[in-house]
Amino acid sequence: MHSEKWRVRLFQAILSLDEMPARCPVIPEAGELGYEARHLLYGRGNGVYPIIFHIREDERHVRVLRVWHASRDAITAADVHFGAWQE
């Protein structure tokens, strides 16, 4: 049951990006990626997960690129490849 509650709250956090996604900071790796990827931190303590996303102003939505455990190495362009919809 704990994992179900965690998953529901994760999706609630993602859905919160519907309102003011630009409130979240641009990730330091954005320069390497070539676009303004941002992150919303989800969780606490040793269980923090940055939700990496990109705001699509022209389409008026956000696209979640990756949910990344904070203890992992820095994110790279290969980690968030998003193919055909890249600007």
Summary of the structure (lengths in Angstrom):
residues: 87
radius of gyration: 13.1
end to end distance: 40.0
largest distance: 40.0
contacts: 192
relative contact order: 0.18
helix: 36%
strand: 25%
